[in-house]
């Protein structure tokens, strides 16, 4: 597809950005770069990058998808598991949700356990929508198959290096295990991305029109955008740690359980019929080694106990890591022809299960804007992309922090915070209007103000 000129002007306040060492080596002939060209280079094959790549391929827009890890690794990496209904319906409209809809469990209730009592909250009834329980690695597997193996409903752009066997249209161009990714001139009219081939050690340079930065919190695209003079990164640290656990054990409840306890917060979340996610509040910076199996299950039983609750089903702990809870937002989410999506642009602590949903929202907006540019020469979506995303980002950040106060007030050691948190929860549970407002925010409805 022919690329019209972008409608927005690119900032010209910085020089070429990228790997200075590789640039200098290339100039001196120490590295031989293979040059090629495409429309969009997507950096990162998480939910955001894969969604962008699939929608571009469906529209016939040439793109190359770069990923630092192997396909096998990202298809097995455990991550978030709750997808809001609006996101599921959006994937369905684009032909990317059929496996999710066939396999995911729907949930419309959560439960707060406080002072030995159970309080079931019917957010699905109040909002008219549900969560879909579908671990991120399953969604990533689906999206890779749709893009790399020629699945999905796309008309197909330029074929490439997709792995695996696929039918229908040729697979999209995806390159796994790339090394030393560097951006060149993202603020210019002629950006490029370079990387090292893991097999040959050869440098490759891809000239492009746009770069979609979807490589997460530690990726190169966030580093480049955040270093730009007009960008700012807003950060909030909760001063709280969560011990994140995956147990090979069937869920002990049909829904999410939040345990609010002076000993510390705890949570139970189903991931599959055989696997359950648990969280335990712990000091930030704590070591998983401080939590042997016996201590883990003892604390979970104590913090999640309630009258009439089923006993916890114990099992082997297959993941145990400490998360120091914090949020950040990079503003703006665009720098020249580099557009950030997902955790490259923002991180939301897992308190309200918002991270993957925000990544999908960014990706849908960015893909629509890029397709409008290529199909109609319409740059308005790219020009407004950052502002449009950030409205929802800040709504989700505010809700996550509000819910954190509810969940952690009792264990804060501050009687005022504990009393305030208790009042918030009583209002949500006791007032249908307050409950409906909470349910809408929990489900990501009406969050674009």
N, C-alpha and C positions, 0 to 999 in steps of 0.2 A: 504494500500500500504506500502511495506517495505521501511524503510528509510535508504539509504546508507549514508556513512560518508560524511560530507561536504568537499568540495574541498579547502575551504579557512580556514585559521587558525583563531581562535578567540583570541582577545586581552586578556591578562592575567594581566592587570595593575591595576585592581580594585577588591575589594572583592564583596561579594554578595550585590546586590542592592535591596531594597524593603522597606516594612514597618517594621521598627525595633520593633515597639510596638507589632504588630501582631506576629512577629517571636518569641519575648520573651514570649508573652502570651502563644503561642502554646507550647513552651518548658516547661513551667510551668504547662501545663495542663488546663489553663484557657479557651482555645479555642480548640475545636476538629475539625481538618481539614479533610475533605473528599478528598482523593487523587485519581487522574485519570491521563490519558495520552492521548495526541493527537499529530498530526504532527505540526500544526501551530495554535497558538492562535492569533486571530485578535482582537485588542483592538480598539473599536470605530466603530459604524455603520453609518458613513456618506458615501458620494459617494466613497471615497477611500477604506474604510474598506469593504463595501458591494461589490465593484467590485472585490477586492482581494478574498473575501470569495466565491463569485459566480464562479470565474474562477478556484479556487482550487477544489471546489465541482464538477465542470464539468470534471475535470481531475481525479477525484477519490482520491484526497488528503484529508486525515482527517484534519478537522480544527474545532475550536470552536470560535464563534464570541461573544464578550462581549460588552455590551452597557449600559451606566449609566442611560440613560433616558428610558421612556416607548416607546413602538412601536407607540402608538397613538401620543405622543409628537413629535417624529422626523418625522412622516409622515405629520405633520402640521406646522412645524417650517419654516417660510419664510426665504429664503436665495437667492443666486444668481440665475439668470434665463437665461443666454446666454451660449450656448454650441457650441464650434467650430466644424466645419464639420468633421475634422479628428477624433475627439473624438466620434461623433455620428456614423461614419462608423466603428470605432473600436468596439463599443458596438454592432452594428448590426452584425458584423462578429462573435461575441461570443454569438449571440442569445439573447441579452439583450436590443435591441433597437426597438422592434416592436411597443410598445405603444408610445414611443417617436416619431417615424416616422409618426405614424398615427395621432398624436394629436398636434404636435408642429408647430408653425408658423415659416416660414423661412424669414430671413431678409438679404438683401444684400446692404442696403443703410443706411447711417447715415446723420445727418444734423447738421451743425454748424451755430448758429445764432450769428452774430457779428454786432454791430452798427446798429441794426434794419434791417439787411439784412439776407436772408436765403441762405445757400450754401449747396446743397445736394451733398454728396460724394458717388459715386457708387463703394464701395469697393468690392462688389460681382462680378461686371463686370470685375474689374481689377485683381482680384485674382482667379476668377472661383469658389469660394466657398462662403458659406453662414453661418450665425449664425442660430441656432435653438433656438427659444424662448420657454423654458421649465423650469419652476421654479424648484429649487433643491428639494423641498419637493415632487414633482411629480416623479422625477427620483428616489429619495430615496424610495418612495412607490413601484415603479416598481421593484427596486432591492431587496427590502425586500420580496416582493411576489415571485420573482424568486428563492430566496435562502431559505426562511423560509417555504414557502408553497409548495415547491416541483415543482415550475414552471421552466422555462428556459429549456436549452438543455443539461444540465449536465448528465453525466453518473451516478453521485451520489456517494458521499463518505459516511461516517458514518452518519446515521440519528441522530436526537437529539430532541431539545426542540423548534422546529419551532412553531410559533403561527399561528392559522388560518387553513382553509381547503385548501388543495392543491391536485392536481391530479398528476399522473405520478410518478416520482421518489420521495422517501421520502424527507421531508424537511431537510435542514441543521441545525446544532446545533447552535442556537442563544439564548442568555440569556440576557434579558432586565432588567433594573433597578438594576444592580449589584452595590455594594458599596465597597469602600475602596480597589480598585484594587491596587495590589502591584506586582512589578517585582522582581524575584529572579535569581541571577546569569546570567544575559543576556550576560556577557562576557565569560561565561564558556561553556563547552560542554553539559551541562545539565540545560538549563534555565527552569524556571517555572513562572506561573502567578497565584496569589491567589486573591480571592475576597470574599465578604460577601454576602450570599444569603439574598435578601430583605425580604423574607417571614419568614425564620426560624432563621435568625441571625447566621447561621452556616458558618464557613470558608470553602472554597473549594480551593484546590491547584491543578493546572493542569500542569503536566510536559509536555514538548514539545521539538521539535527540533528548532523551530524559533518563534519569536514574531514579528508580523506586527503592528507597532505603528501608528494608524490612529485616535487617539482620540483628535486631534485638539490642538489649541494654549494653552489651560489650562490643558491638559491631563498629566497623569503621565509619559507616554513614552517620551514625549519631555523633561520633567524635568530630567529624568534619563539620557538620551543621552546628554543633554546639560551640565550636571554636570560632565561628564567624562573629564578627564584631557586633552585629545587631541582634544576635540570638541571646536568649537568657534561659537558664535552667532553674526552675522553681522546685524546691525539694522540701519534703516533710518527713522527719523521722519520728516514729511512734515511741521509741524507747522500749519496745516490746519485742521479744522473740517468739517464734512459733516453732516447735518441733514438728516437722512434717513427716508423716508416717504412711506407708502403704502396707496393709496387712493382707496376707493370703487367707482371708476369712470372709464368709458371707456377711452381708450387711445385717446389722442388728435392729434396724428400723427401716420402714418404707420410705423415709424422707430424711432430709438434712436435720441434724440435731445440734443445737447450740447449748452447751453447758456453761451457765454463768455461775461462778463459784468463787468464794473468797480464796480458795487454794490456787486459783488460776483458771483461765478459760480452757474449754475443750470443745472439740467438734467431731461429729461423725458424718461422713458423706459417702454414699454408695458410689462405686465406680463400675462395677459389673456384678453379676450374681456370685462371683467368686472372690472379688477384691473390694476392700473398703479403705477409703482415705480417712485418716484421723489427724487431728491437730491437738497439740498441747502447748499452752502458753509456758514460756520459759524465759530466763534472762537473755537479753540480746548478747550475742557472742558466745553463748553456751556451746558446749561440745556434745555431739551425739554420743560420744563415749560415756558421758555422764548419765546416760539413760539406757541401762541394760533392760532386757526384755521384762523382767519381773517388775521393775520400777514403772515402766511404761504402762503395763496393763493394770497395775495397782492404781496409778493416778487416773487412768481413763475410767476405771470403775468408780472411783471416788467422785470425780468431777461430773460424770454423766449419770449418776444414780438418781432415780426418781421413783416415786410410788407408781406401781403398775407398769414400769418399763421392763422390756425384755432384757435378760442378762446379755452382756456383750459376748459375742462369739469370738474367741481368741484364735490367733493363727500366727504363722511365721511372718516376721517383719522383713519385707523385701526392699523397703526404702526407709532411711532414717537420716534426715538432714535438718539443720537449723536455719530458719529464715529470719533475718533481722528486718522487721517490717518497716518499709519506707515507701514513699511515693515520689515521683518526679514528673515534671512536664517541661518539654523543650518548646519554646515559643520564639519565632514561628516554626511551623512544621515543614517549611520549605526554604531552600536556599538556592537561588538561581533555578537551575533545572533539576535539582535534587529535591525529592519529596519523601518525607519520612512517614512511616506507618507502623502501627503496633508499638512494641517496646523500644524501638529506635526513637520514638517521639515521647513516650509516656509510660510510666509504670504505675500500676495500681496494686497495692498489697492485696493478697487473696482473700481479704475479709468478706467481700460481697460477691466474689466470683465474677469480676467485671473484666479482667484483663483480655481474655480471648475474644470476648464480645466487642470490646473497643477496637481490637486489631481488625476484626472482620468489618466493622463499620468504616474504619479508615480505608481499608482495601476496596470496599464497594464504591466509596466516593471517589477514590483516586482512579480506579479503573474506568468509571463512568466519565470522569473528566478527561482522561487520556483518549478514550474512544471518541469523545466529542471533538477533541482537537484534530484527530486524524480523519474522522469521517466528514466533519462539517467545517473544519477550520475555526472552531469555536473554543477560544481559550478562557472563557469566563469561569468554567469549572476549576481549571488549574489556578486561576487568579484568586478564587475564593476558597480553595481547598483547605488551607490551614485554619482560617476563621471558622469554617463550617465544622471541621473536626473538633476544634477546641471547645466549642459550645457544649458538645456532649462529654468531652474529656473532663471538663470542670464539673459538670453535673455528677458524673460518676465519682470523681474524686471527693466531692462534698458528701455524697451519700455514703461512701466507704468510710470516711472519717466519722460521720454521725453514727453509723452502725458500730464502729470500733468503740466508741464511748459507751454504747449500750452493752457490748460484750465484755469489755475490760474494766468497767467501772467498779464492779464488786471486788476485783483483785488488785485495784490500784493502790490500796493502802491509804486512800484519801476519802474520808467519810462524806465530804461534800460531793465529790465525783460519783461515789457509789449511790448517794441519794438521788442525784440528778439522773443517772443512768436508769435507776429503778422507775423514776417518774416517766421517762421517755417510753420504756417498755410497757408500763401500765396503760399509757395513752394509746399506743398502737393496738394493744390487745383488747382494750375496753371501749374504744370508739370506732364505729364502722367507718366514719369519714377519715379518721387518722389512719386506720388500717388500710383503707383503699389508697390513700396517698403513698403510704409506705410500699404497698404492693406494686403500684405503678413504677416507682423508682427502682424497686428490686428487679422488676422485669424489663427495665430500660425503656419504658413508655414515656412519651412526651418529655424527652430529655434534650431537645435541640433548641432550647431557649437561650 
